[in-house]
Amino acid sequence: MEFFEKIKSLHKEEIKDEDKKILIHCCCAVCFGYPSQLLRMLGYIPTAYFFNPNIHPENERERRLEELKNYCKKYDFDLIVEDDKNLGTEFFYETVQGLEDEPEKGLRCNKCFEMRLLQTAKKAKELGFKKFTTTLTVSPHKVSENIFTEAFKAAKATGVEFARFDFKKNNGFNITQKIANFNNMYKQTYCGCEFSIRKSKEEIQQAPET
């Protein structure tokens, strides 16, 4: 595919061997596609980390996870799935309590970023990773600066370096969509939580007829 040739032409970062391993939080295979390949071609060794108690309902979470497992197996990426029952769906609802009616890209989303990125940083520290990052910035529906704010707070709290990548730049979103199409991936129609489902339905209902 043409984007692989373009990425191959990039100058690889000078990365020490001990710094090559990076834990990358991801919410689905679609979002992981471009960031994973870009990081690998830049000289990193990415490990996927799936921690998304916000995803609703359960069968949607399992469908996204299964797609991610298939992608990681096909392209030889390690995958860590967080299965701590104390960090399940109820943990998400407790985190965003009082923010249920916030608009998309608002305070509720920021709290969700905080929850997931802090846990990612903690996991990175636990497993000996010196760096972590996230695929969340590949989406045009999310404000990258808000994500970075929470990520750097998580980095400061844990002592693990956050690698700042705005993956939507340089046509990243379109490239990750091409990777998804190439691999016949399942594409979700909403971010993940039940509140984003509601928002998605509202947008459909408000769309003008053609």
Z-matrix of the N, CA and C atoms (Angstrom, degrees):
N
C 1 1.463
C 2 1.529 1 109.29
N 3 1.326 2 116.97 1 148.71
C 4 1.457 3 121.40 2 -172.42
C 5 1.523 4 113.55 3 -61.53
N 6 1.351 5 117.11 4 -34.46
C 7 1.456 6 118.82 5 -176.53
C 8 1.524 7 111.78 6 -68.50
N 9 1.354 8 117.87 7 -28.22
C 10 1.453 9 120.43 8 176.50
C 11 1.531 10 110.25 9 -65.31
N 12 1.323 11 115.76 10 -40.03
C 13 1.456 12 119.85 11 178.94
C 14 1.519 13 110.24 12 -64.95
N 15 1.339 14 116.38 13 -38.14
C 16 1.457 15 120.59 14 179.59
C 17 1.532 16 110.66 15 -65.98
N 18 1.328 17 116.55 16 -43.25
C 19 1.457 18 120.69 17 -178.85
C 20 1.526 19 110.73 18 -66.90
N 21 1.329 20 116.54 19 -36.14
C 22 1.459 21 120.16 20 -179.96
C 23 1.528 22 111.95 21 -61.45
N 24 1.341 23 115.53 22 -26.65
C 25 1.460 24 119.67 23 -178.19
C 26 1.526 25 112.49 24 -79.19
N 27 1.341 26 117.27 25 -10.03
C 28 1.457 27 120.69 26 -179.61
C 29 1.530 28 110.55 27 -69.68
N 30 1.312 29 114.79 28 147.89
C 31 1.464 30 119.87 29 176.82
C 32 1.520 31 109.25 30 -75.54
N 33 1.297 32 117.29 31 122.09
C 34 1.462 33 120.50 32 179.59
C 35 1.518 34 110.72 33 -69.22
N 36 1.315 35 115.34 34 139.09
C 37 1.451 36 119.93 35 177.98
C 38 1.529 37 109.93 36 -68.23
N 39 1.336 38 115.01 37 147.66
C 40 1.460 39 119.64 38 176.19
C 41 1.527 40 107.89 39 -80.23
N 42 1.301 41 116.15 40 99.31
C 43 1.456 42 121.29 41 -174.81
C 44 1.524 43 109.26 42 -116.19
N 45 1.315 44 115.81 43 128.44
C 46 1.455 45 119.96 44 175.88
C 47 1.531 46 108.96 45 -65.75
N 48 1.321 47 115.67 46 150.29
C 49 1.461 48 120.30 47 -177.58
C 50 1.526 49 111.86 48 -55.35
N 51 1.333 50 116.61 49 -39.97
C 52 1.462 51 119.51 50 -176.77
C 53 1.531 52 112.69 51 -73.60
N 54 1.342 53 116.53 52 -12.14
C 55 1.465 54 120.81 53 -179.41
C 56 1.526 55 112.96 54 -103.19
N 57 1.311 56 117.44 55 0.78
C 58 1.457 57 119.74 56 -174.60
C 59 1.532 58 113.29 57 -72.93
N 60 1.319 59 116.48 58 -31.02
C 61 1.466 60 119.18 59 -179.03
C 62 1.519 61 110.00 60 -72.46
N 63 1.335 62 116.34 61 130.48
C 64 1.457 63 121.05 62 -179.38
C 65 1.532 64 109.19 63 -139.42
N 66 1.313 65 116.53 64 133.66
C 67 1.463 66 121.90 65 178.16
C 68 1.525 67 107.72 66 -91.98
N 69 1.319 68 116.27 67 124.79
C 70 1.458 69 120.12 68 -175.77
C 71 1.532 70 110.58 69 -119.79
N 72 1.320 71 115.01 70 113.31
C 73 1.459 72 120.19 71 177.12
C 74 1.521 73 108.76 72 -67.17
N 75 1.318 74 116.39 73 133.76
C 76 1.468 75 119.55 74 178.00
C 77 1.523 76 109.85 75 -141.27
N 78 1.324 77 115.09 76 145.40
C 79 1.460 78 120.58 77 -177.39
C 80 1.524 79 112.30 78 -100.84
N 81 1.336 80 117.37 79 -16.06
C 82 1.469 81 120.21 80 179.94
C 83 1.523 82 109.13 81 -167.99
N 84 1.307 83 116.12 82 169.02
C 85 1.461 84 120.99 83 -179.53
C 86 1.519 85 111.96 84 -69.00
N 87 1.324 86 116.85 85 -36.12
C 88 1.466 87 120.70 86 -178.74
C 89 1.532 88 110.03 87 -59.02
N 90 1.329 89 116.00 88 -49.25
C 91 1.465 90 120.42 89 -178.75
C 92 1.529 91 112.19 90 -69.86
N 93 1.316 92 117.57 91 -25.78
C 94 1.466 93 121.73 92 -178.19
C 95 1.524 94 112.05 93 -78.03
N 96 1.336 95 117.02 94 -23.07
C 97 1.457 96 121.28 95 -172.12
C 98 1.515 97 115.19 96 -52.27
N 99 1.315 98 116.84 97 -64.56
C 100 1.465 99 120.65 98 -177.85
C 101 1.525 100 112.96 99 -67.95
N 102 1.342 101 119.26 100 -49.14
C 103 1.472 102 118.74 101 179.73
C 104 1.519 103 113.45 102 -56.17
N 105 1.317 104 117.47 103 -40.35
C 106 1.461 105 120.23 104 -178.34
C 107 1.523 106 111.67 105 -64.58
N 108 1.325 107 116.52 106 -43.41
C 109 1.461 108 120.29 107 -178.86
C 110 1.530 109 110.93 108 -71.96
N 111 1.336 110 116.42 109 -38.09
C 112 1.460 111 119.35 110 178.58
C 113 1.525 112 110.96 111 -63.80
N 114 1.331 113 117.00 112 -47.49
C 115 1.462 114 120.25 113 -179.83
C 116 1.522 115 111.28 114 -60.73
N 117 1.316 116 115.94 115 -42.50
C 118 1.471 117 119.89 116 179.77
C 119 1.519 118 110.40 117 -61.45
N 120 1.329 119 117.10 118 -42.83
C 121 1.455 120 120.25 119 -177.74
C 122 1.523 121 112.61 120 -74.94
N 123 1.329 122 116.39 121 -17.46
C 124 1.463 123 120.13 122 174.32
C 125 1.526 124 111.90 123 -84.87
N 126 1.328 125 116.07 124 -4.95
C 127 1.460 126 119.48 125 176.07
C 128 1.511 127 115.49 126 108.34
N 129 1.325 128 116.97 127 0.72
C 130 1.464 129 120.61 128 178.43
C 131 1.534 130 111.22 129 -84.70
N 132 1.318 131 115.28 130 164.93
C 133 1.465 132 122.00 131 172.92
C 134 1.534 133 106.23 132 -119.05
N 135 1.339 134 117.41 133 92.15
C 136 1.464 135 120.99 134 -174.66
C 137 1.531 136 113.00 135 -79.28
N 138 1.317 137 115.32 136 138.02
C 139 1.457 138 122.26 137 169.96
C 140 1.526 139 107.62 138 -116.60
N 141 1.319 140 116.39 139 125.99
C 142 1.463 141 121.08 140 -179.22
C 143 1.527 142 110.06 141 -76.11
N 144 1.319 143 115.36 142 141.12
C 145 1.466 144 121.12 143 177.79
C 146 1.525 145 108.28 144 -128.66
N 147 1.320 146 116.04 145 116.27
C 148 1.467 147 121.57 146 -178.03
C 149 1.513 148 109.70 147 -102.79
N 150 1.321 149 115.53 148 105.04
C 151 1.464 150 122.53 149 175.43
C 152 1.520 151 107.27 150 -139.52
N 153 1.334 152 116.54 151 100.57
C 154 1.452 153 121.57 152 -173.89
C 155 1.528 154 111.25 153 -146.82
N 156 1.345 155 116.85 154 69.67
C 157 1.473 156 119.54 155 179.77
C 158 1.517 157 112.98 156 -69.05
N 159 1.321 158 116.56 157 -6.66
C 160 1.468 159 121.15 158 177.42
C 161 1.523 160 112.69 159 -75.46
N 162 1.320 161 117.59 160 -22.23
C 163 1.471 162 119.86 161 -173.07
C 164 1.524 163 111.00 162 -68.80
N 165 1.313 164 114.82 163 130.00
C 166 1.464 165 122.94 164 -175.43
C 167 1.533 166 108.73 165 -137.35
N 168 1.336 167 118.53 166 141.05
C 169 1.465 168 127.99 167 -6.00
C 170 1.529 169 111.51 168 -81.48
N 171 1.323 170 116.55 169 -173.86
C 172 1.461 171 121.91 170 -175.06
C 173 1.523 172 112.23 171 -60.22
N 174 1.343 173 116.87 172 -39.57
C 175 1.469 174 118.16 173 -178.19
C 176 1.528 175 111.62 174 -67.73
N 177 1.336 176 116.60 175 -26.39
C 178 1.466 177 119.82 176 175.51
C 179 1.530 178 109.83 177 -70.35
N 180 1.320 179 116.05 178 -42.47
C 181 1.464 180 120.38 179 177.30
C 182 1.524 181 110.43 180 -59.64
N 183 1.328 182 116.55 181 -45.29
C 184 1.460 183 120.79 182 -178.74
C 185 1.521 184 111.28 183 -65.82
N 186 1.327 185 117.08 184 -35.76
C 187 1.460 186 120.14 185 179.72
C 188 1.530 187 110.88 186 -66.80
N 189 1.325 188 116.21 187 -43.15
C 190 1.467 189 119.93 188 178.69
C 191 1.529 190 110.88 189 -66.00
N 192 1.321 191 115.54 190 -40.26
C 193 1.459 192 119.48 191 -179.80
C 194 1.525 193 110.68 192 -65.79
N 195 1.302 194 117.52 193 -42.16
C 196 1.462 195 120.97 194 179.93
C 197 1.527 196 110.91 195 -61.96
N 198 1.326 197 116.18 196 -40.42
C 199 1.467 198 120.61 197 178.15
C 200 1.526 199 110.41 198 -64.44
N 201 1.321 200 116.06 199 -38.89
C 202 1.462 201 120.39 200 178.44
C 203 1.524 202 110.88 201 -67.08
N 204 1.316 203 116.75 202 -41.08
C 205 1.469 204 120.36 203 177.14
C 206 1.524 205 110.56 204 -58.69
N 207 1.329 206 116.54 205 -44.01
C 208 1.460 207 120.94 206 -179.20
C 209 1.529 208 111.35 207 -62.82
N 210 1.333 209 115.33 208 -42.21
C 211 1.464 210 119.87 209 -179.05
C 212 1.534 211 110.53 210 -66.09
N 213 1.320 212 116.38 211 -44.97
C 214 1.467 213 120.22 212 -179.55
C 215 1.529 214 111.39 213 -63.10
N 216 1.314 215 115.81 214 -38.74
C 217 1.464 216 119.81 215 178.46
C 218 1.525 217 110.72 216 -65.87
N 219 1.324 218 116.40 217 -42.52
C 220 1.463 219 121.27 218 -177.71
C 221 1.519 220 111.87 219 -65.34
N 222 1.345 221 116.89 220 -39.41
C 223 1.465 222 120.69 221 -174.89
C 224 1.530 223 113.25 222 -107.20
N 225 1.329 224 116.22 223 11.18
C 226 1.466 225 122.00 224 172.13
C 227 1.529 226 113.25 225 62.14
N 228 1.336 227 115.45 226 51.97
C 229 1.457 228 121.25 227 172.02
C 230 1.528 229 108.60 228 -109.68
N 231 1.323 230 116.35 229 138.17
C 232 1.463 231 119.59 230 173.11
C 233 1.529 232 109.15 231 -71.61
N 234 1.328 233 115.45 232 146.89
C 235 1.467 234 121.23 233 -178.72
C 236 1.524 235 109.47 234 -133.62
N 237 1.321 236 115.51 235 130.86
C 238 1.466 237 122.21 236 175.06
C 239 1.520 238 107.65 237 -115.48
N 240 1.325 239 116.23 238 125.75
C 241 1.463 240 121.52 239 179.76
C 242 1.521 241 108.59 240 -109.77
N 243 1.317 242 116.73 241 122.79
C 244 1.460 243 121.14 242 179.29
C 245 1.523 244 109.14 243 -78.96
N 246 1.328 245 116.81 244 117.40
C 247 1.465 246 120.40 245 -176.49
C 248 1.529 247 112.14 246 -120.61
N 249 1.331 248 116.62 247 17.66
C 250 1.466 249 120.99 248 178.78
C 251 1.528 250 109.60 249 -64.43
N 252 1.305 251 117.56 250 117.57
C 253 1.458 252 121.57 251 -177.15
C 254 1.528 253 111.80 252 -63.31
N 255 1.314 254 117.82 253 -22.79
C 256 1.459 255 120.51 254 178.15
C 257 1.528 256 112.36 255 -74.66
N 258 1.327 257 115.83 256 -11.21
C 259 1.463 258 120.64 257 -179.25
C 260 1.527 259 110.25 258 -116.16
N 261 1.311 260 116.40 259 36.41
C 262 1.452 261 121.55 260 -178.17
C 263 1.515 262 112.96 261 -90.37
N 264 1.327 263 115.35 262 -157.65
C 265 1.458 264 122.40 263 -174.85
C 266 1.521 265 112.99 264 -56.27
N 267 1.332 266 116.52 265 -40.92
C 268 1.465 267 119.21 266 -178.91
C 269 1.523 268 111.33 267 -62.38
N 270 1.311 269 116.48 268 -32.31
C 271 1.463 270 121.00 269 178.00
C 272 1.525 271 110.10 270 -61.91
N 273 1.330 272 116.21 271 -39.69
C 274 1.464 273 120.59 272 177.85
C 275 1.520 274 111.02 273 -64.25
N 276 1.338 275 116.67 274 -47.16
C 277 1.468 276 119.67 275 -178.18
C 278 1.524 277 111.65 276 -63.99
N 279 1.314 278 116.84 277 -34.96
C 280 1.459 279 119.77 278 176.56
C 281 1.532 280 110.56 279 -67.05
N 282 1.314 281 115.82 280 -37.28
C 283 1.456 282 121.45 281 -178.18
C 284 1.533 283 111.85 282 -65.20
N 285 1.332 284 117.07 283 -39.73
C 286 1.479 285 120.26 284 -174.40
C 287 1.526 286 112.08 285 -102.76
N 288 1.325 287 117.46 286 12.45
C 289 1.455 288 120.37 287 -178.91
C 290 1.532 289 111.17 288 -55.49
N 291 1.324 290 115.93 289 130.82
C 292 1.453 291 121.62 290 -178.80
C 293 1.519 292 113.77 291 90.64
N 294 1.330 293 116.24 292 -8.17
C 295 1.469 294 121.04 293 -178.35
C 296 1.530 295 112.12 294 -114.64
N 297 1.318 296 116.10 295 15.73
C 298 1.463 297 120.68 296 -174.21
C 299 1.532 298 113.07 297 -59.19
N 300 1.336 299 117.15 298 -32.75
C 301 1.466 300 120.75 299 -176.35
C 302 1.526 301 113.60 300 -94.95
N 303 1.318 302 116.21 301 7.11
C 304 1.461 303 119.75 302 176.65
C 305 1.528 304 110.21 303 -64.60
N 306 1.328 305 118.00 304 145.17
C 307 1.467 306 120.29 305 177.79
C 308 1.520 307 111.08 306 -71.28
N 309 1.320 308 116.55 307 162.01
C 310 1.457 309 120.46 308 173.59
C 311 1.529 310 108.85 309 -58.87
N 312 1.315 311 117.18 310 144.18
C 313 1.461 312 125.67 311 -176.08
C 314 1.532 313 111.85 312 74.56
N 315 1.342 314 117.12 313 9.13
C 316 1.452 315 121.22 314 -178.78
C 317 1.519 316 112.93 315 -97.02
N 318 1.345 317 115.64 316 -155.77
C 319 1.456 318 121.39 317 -174.32
C 320 1.521 319 113.20 318 -65.44
N 321 1.329 320 117.59 319 -33.61
C 322 1.466 321 119.43 320 179.19
C 323 1.527 322 110.26 321 -61.62
N 324 1.312 323 116.43 322 -43.93
C 325 1.460 324 120.27 323 179.27
C 326 1.530 325 110.73 324 -63.23
N 327 1.335 326 116.39 325 -39.15
C 328 1.460 327 119.43 326 179.08
C 329 1.526 328 111.62 327 -62.35
N 330 1.333 329 116.34 328 -40.99
C 331 1.464 330 120.29 329 177.97
C 332 1.533 331 110.76 330 -65.48
N 333 1.309 332 115.77 331 -36.03
C 334 1.470 333 120.20 332 177.94
C 335 1.528 334 110.07 333 -66.74
N 336 1.333 335 116.47 334 -41.03
C 337 1.468 336 120.12 335 175.67
C 338 1.530 337 109.76 336 -60.48
N 339 1.322 338 115.24 337 -46.13
C 340 1.461 339 120.57 338 -179.31
C 341 1.528 340 110.93 339 -56.75
N 342 1.322 341 116.08 340 -47.26
C 343 1.457 342 122.00 341 -178.68
C 344 1.530 343 111.60 342 -59.92
N 345 1.307 344 116.70 343 -48.99
C 346 1.460 345 120.41 344 -174.86
C 347 1.528 346 112.63 345 -74.39
N 348 1.313 347 116.85 346 -38.32
C 349 1.463 348 119.33 347 -177.41
C 350 1.520 349 112.58 348 -75.65
N 351 1.323 350 116.99 349 -34.11
C 352 1.466 351 119.00 350 176.06
C 353 1.525 352 109.81 351 -65.06
N 354 1.323 353 117.14 352 -41.80
C 355 1.455 354 120.09 353 178.00
C 356 1.533 355 110.83 354 -65.43
N 357 1.323 356 116.91 355 -36.93
C 358 1.467 357 120.53 356 177.72
C 359 1.529 358 110.34 357 -63.49
N 360 1.324 359 115.98 358 -44.10
C 361 1.467 360 120.00 359 178.89
C 362 1.529 361 110.97 360 -63.34
N 363 1.323 362 116.27 361 -40.33
C 364 1.469 363 120.45 362 178.27
C 365 1.528 364 110.46 363 -63.69
N 366 1.322 365 116.02 364 -41.90
C 367 1.465 366 120.02 365 179.13
C 368 1.521 367 110.23 366 -65.68
N 369 1.324 368 117.02 367 -40.15
C 370 1.461 369 120.50 368 178.37
C 371 1.527 370 110.87 369 -60.24
N 372 1.323 371 116.04 370 -43.83
C 373 1.460 372 120.23 371 178.84
C 374 1.522 373 110.87 372 -64.69
N 375 1.321 374 116.13 373 -42.88
C 376 1.468 375 121.36 374 -179.97
C 377 1.522 376 111.63 375 -59.33
N 378 1.326 377 116.62 376 -38.74
C 379 1.459 378 121.54 377 -174.60
C 380 1.526 379 113.60 378 -95.22
N 381 1.330 380 116.97 379 -0.39
C 382 1.457 381 119.17 380 175.62
C 383 1.521 382 115.47 381 87.58
N 384 1.328 383 117.72 382 14.78
C 385 1.463 384 120.37 383 174.80
C 386 1.534 385 108.48 384 -77.00
N 387 1.310 386 116.66 385 139.59
C 388 1.460 387 119.83 386 177.58
C 389 1.520 388 111.98 387 -89.26
N 390 1.344 389 116.41 388 -17.64
C 391 1.461 390 120.46 389 -177.73
C 392 1.526 391 110.97 390 -136.22
N 393 1.330 392 114.66 391 153.30
C 394 1.459 393 120.03 392 170.69
C 395 1.520 394 108.73 393 -141.80
N 396 1.323 395 115.82 394 160.00
C 397 1.461 396 121.33 395 176.22
C 398 1.527 397 107.62 396 -153.29
N 399 1.325 398 117.11 397 -171.46
C 400 1.461 399 120.35 398 -177.02
C 401 1.519 400 111.07 399 -149.27
N 402 1.330 401 115.57 400 148.95
C 403 1.463 402 121.16 401 176.76
C 404 1.519 403 112.19 402 -84.02
N 405 1.320 404 117.78 403 -4.71
C 406 1.464 405 120.85 404 -175.75
C 407 1.520 406 112.71 405 -55.56
N 408 1.344 407 117.47 406 -29.81
C 409 1.466 408 119.99 407 -176.12
C 410 1.520 409 113.73 408 -75.52
N 411 1.316 410 118.31 409 -4.26
C 412 1.465 411 119.22 410 179.86
C 413 1.528 412 111.39 411 -76.62
N 414 1.320 413 116.83 412 -18.28
C 415 1.464 414 121.10 413 -176.61
C 416 1.525 415 111.74 414 -84.61
N 417 1.346 416 117.60 415 132.09
C 418 1.462 417 120.68 416 175.86
C 419 1.529 418 111.84 417 -73.71
N 420 1.328 419 116.43 418 -8.67
C 421 1.462 420 121.40 419 -179.77
C 422 1.533 421 112.38 420 -89.13
N 423 1.330 422 116.65 421 1.34
C 424 1.460 423 121.01 422 179.92
C 425 1.526 424 109.84 423 -123.31
N 426 1.328 425 115.80 424 146.28
C 427 1.463 426 121.55 425 -179.64
C 428 1.530 427 108.58 426 -88.20
N 429 1.301 428 116.59 427 110.33
C 430 1.464 429 121.04 428 -174.72
C 431 1.520 430 112.54 429 -59.09
N 432 1.326 431 118.08 430 -39.42
C 433 1.462 432 120.23 431 -178.18
C 434 1.527 433 111.28 432 -62.75
N 435 1.329 434 117.35 433 -34.98
C 436 1.465 435 120.51 434 176.76
C 437 1.523 436 110.72 435 -65.79
N 438 1.325 437 115.38 436 -38.63
C 439 1.460 438 120.73 437 177.97
C 440 1.529 439 110.04 438 -65.43
N 441 1.333 440 116.06 439 -44.36
C 442 1.465 441 120.15 440 179.70
C 443 1.523 442 111.74 441 -61.49
N 444 1.334 443 116.24 442 -40.04
C 445 1.465 444 120.06 443 179.43
C 446 1.519 445 111.09 444 -56.94
N 447 1.334 446 116.25 445 -47.45
C 448 1.466 447 120.26 446 -178.94
C 449 1.521 448 111.25 447 -70.69
N 450 1.314 449 116.72 448 -34.87
C 451 1.467 450 120.65 449 -179.21
C 452 1.526 451 111.33 450 -66.75
N 453 1.325 452 116.53 451 -42.65
C 454 1.462 453 119.22 452 179.65
C 455 1.526 454 111.35 453 -69.00
N 456 1.328 455 117.46 454 -32.15
C 457 1.461 456 120.64 455 174.11
C 458 1.530 457 109.95 456 -63.64
N 459 1.327 458 116.45 457 -41.59
C 460 1.466 459 121.39 458 178.58
C 461 1.524 460 110.41 459 -65.31
N 462 1.323 461 115.94 460 -39.04
C 463 1.465 462 120.67 461 178.95
C 464 1.524 463 110.71 462 -63.59
N 465 1.322 464 116.20 463 -43.08
C 466 1.462 465 120.77 464 179.83
C 467 1.523 466 111.08 465 -65.33
N 468 1.331 467 116.37 466 -37.72
C 469 1.464 468 120.47 467 -177.79
C 470 1.522 469 112.68 468 -70.79
N 471 1.332 470 117.37 469 -27.02
C 472 1.462 471 120.99 470 -174.16
C 473 1.521 472 114.37 471 -110.93
N 474 1.322 473 116.60 472 -19.21
C 475 1.461 474 119.42 473 -177.63
C 476 1.512 475 113.58 474 82.80
N 477 1.342 476 117.13 475 10.91
C 478 1.462 477 121.97 476 177.48
C 479 1.527 478 108.27 477 -100.83
N 480 1.307 479 117.08 478 134.73
C 481 1.465 480 121.18 479 -176.30
C 482 1.533 481 111.45 480 -71.15
N 483 1.337 482 115.96 481 135.53
C 484 1.458 483 120.44 482 172.95
C 485 1.522 484 108.83 483 -95.09
N 486 1.324 485 116.64 484 125.53
C 487 1.462 486 121.89 485 177.42
C 488 1.525 487 108.06 486 -90.17
N 489 1.330 488 116.31 487 113.43
C 490 1.461 489 122.31 488 -172.81
C 491 1.522 490 110.86 489 -83.53
N 492 1.326 491 116.14 490 104.24
C 493 1.455 492 122.00 491 175.90
C 494 1.526 493 108.84 492 -124.23
N 495 1.332 494 116.51 493 122.25
C 496 1.466 495 120.32 494 172.88
C 497 1.527 496 106.34 495 -95.81
N 498 1.318 497 115.51 496 88.96
C 499 1.458 498 120.41 497 -169.36
C 500 1.523 499 114.36 498 -69.00
N 501 1.345 500 118.34 499 -14.70
C 502 1.455 501 118.84 500 178.00
C 503 1.520 502 112.02 501 -75.50
N 504 1.343 503 117.08 502 -16.36
C 505 1.458 504 120.66 503 -179.97
C 506 1.527 505 110.86 504 -70.14
N 507 1.321 506 115.05 505 162.51
C 508 1.467 507 121.65 506 179.92
C 509 1.525 508 111.77 507 56.46
N 510 1.345 509 114.77 508 39.23
C 511 1.470 510 121.18 509 176.30
C 512 1.522 511 112.66 510 67.67
N 513 1.337 512 116.39 511 24.44
C 514 1.456 513 120.79 512 -175.12
C 515 1.518 514 114.80 513 -58.26
N 516 1.336 515 116.55 514 -40.82
C 517 1.466 516 118.94 515 -178.68
C 518 1.522 517 110.94 516 -63.97
N 519 1.313 518 117.11 517 -44.52
C 520 1.469 519 119.94 518 179.68
C 521 1.522 520 111.42 519 -65.02
N 522 1.331 521 116.45 520 -36.90
C 523 1.462 522 119.73 521 179.27
C 524 1.522 523 110.53 522 -66.06
N 525 1.342 524 116.53 523 -42.64
C 526 1.466 525 118.91 524 -179.05
C 527 1.526 526 110.41 525 -66.52
N 528 1.341 527 117.06 526 -29.69
C 529 1.458 528 120.49 527 175.12
C 530 1.534 529 110.89 528 -68.69
N 531 1.323 530 115.99 529 -37.85
C 532 1.467 531 120.16 530 177.73
C 533 1.528 532 110.74 531 -65.06
N 534 1.330 533 115.92 532 -40.50
C 535 1.463 534 119.56 533 177.12
C 536 1.522 535 110.11 534 -62.99
N 537 1.325 536 116.64 535 -40.66
C 538 1.461 537 120.96 536 178.65
C 539 1.521 538 110.83 537 -63.12
N 540 1.322 539 116.55 538 -43.26
C 541 1.473 540 120.18 539 179.20
C 542 1.531 541 110.67 540 -65.35
N 543 1.324 542 116.08 541 -40.99
C 544 1.462 543 121.46 542 -179.71
C 545 1.525 544 111.12 543 -60.77
N 546 1.342 545 115.91 544 -34.19
C 547 1.461 546 121.11 545 -178.02
C 548 1.534 547 113.20 546 -100.51
N 549 1.337 548 116.26 547 8.86
C 550 1.471 549 121.29 548 178.75
C 551 1.530 550 112.18 549 53.37
N 552 1.328 551 116.03 550 45.64
C 553 1.463 552 120.63 551 -177.91
C 554 1.526 553 112.14 552 -77.11
N 555 1.311 554 114.18 553 151.92
C 556 1.461 555 121.24 554 169.69
C 557 1.518 556 108.11 555 -71.36
N 558 1.339 557 116.51 556 131.64
C 559 1.465 558 121.48 557 178.88
C 560 1.523 559 109.41 558 -114.95
N 561 1.305 560 116.43 559 119.80
C 562 1.451 561 121.18 560 178.47
C 563 1.527 562 110.33 561 -73.90
N 564 1.336 563 116.87 562 160.59
C 565 1.461 564 121.65 563 -177.70
C 566 1.526 565 112.65 564 -108.65
N 567 1.337 566 117.27 565 6.22
C 568 1.461 567 121.03 566 178.06
C 569 1.518 568 108.78 567 -151.17
N 570 1.332 569 115.59 568 164.11
C 571 1.461 570 120.20 569 -173.98
C 572 1.519 571 112.34 570 -60.00
N 573 1.349 572 116.54 571 -54.64
C 574 1.459 573 117.08 572 -179.24
C 575 1.510 574 114.92 573 170.69
N 576 1.346 575 118.23 574 -49.28
C 577 1.455 576 119.78 575 -175.23
C 578 1.525 577 111.99 576 -81.39
N 579 1.315 578 115.98 577 166.67
C 580 1.462 579 119.64 578 -178.06
C 581 1.524 580 111.81 579 -64.63
N 582 1.329 581 117.30 580 -24.87
C 583 1.457 582 120.58 581 179.35
C 584 1.525 583 110.82 582 -73.14
N 585 1.321 584 117.09 583 -32.77
C 586 1.463 585 120.34 584 176.61
C 587 1.529 586 110.55 585 -74.70
N 588 1.333 587 117.35 586 -26.81
C 589 1.470 588 120.05 587 173.25
C 590 1.517 589 109.25 588 -64.26
N 591 1.317 590 115.81 589 -44.98
C 592 1.460 591 121.51 590 179.82
C 593 1.526 592 110.35 591 -60.01
N 594 1.326 593 115.86 592 -44.32
C 595 1.454 594 120.54 593 179.80
C 596 1.517 595 110.91 594 -63.04
N 597 1.333 596 116.38 595 -41.38
C 598 1.459 597 121.08 596 179.56
C 599 1.518 598 111.00 597 -61.96
N 600 1.332 599 116.67 598 -42.06
C 601 1.459 600 120.69 599 179.15
C 602 1.523 601 111.35 600 -65.84
N 603 1.343 602 116.87 601 -38.68
C 604 1.458 603 121.09 602 178.91
C 605 1.525 604 110.62 603 -62.72
N 606 1.324 605 116.53 604 -41.60
C 607 1.456 606 120.77 605 -179.59
C 608 1.518 607 111.62 606 -64.30
N 609 1.343 608 115.81 607 -38.24
C 610 1.466 609 120.37 608 178.05
C 611 1.522 610 110.06 609 -65.93
N 612 1.336 611 117.18 610 -43.08
C 613 1.444 612 121.05 611 -178.67
C 614 1.538 613 112.30 612 -67.13
N 615 1.336 614 116.57 613 -30.80
C 616 1.449 615 121.25 614 -177.61
C 617 1.516 616 112.89 615 -87.30
N 618 1.333 617 116.71 616 -9.89
C 619 1.470 618 120.18 617 -177.85
C 620 1.519 619 109.98 618 -66.00
N 621 1.355 620 119.00 619 135.29
C 622 1.463 621 121.19 620 -179.91
C 623 1.518 622 111.60 621 -68.09
N 624 1.289 623 115.42 622 146.65
C 625 1.463 624 119.76 623 178.69
C 626 1.534 625 109.68 624 -73.06
N 627 1.317 626 114.43 625 146.69
C 628 1.476 627 119.16 626 -179.50
C 629 1.504 628 110.23 627 -116.71
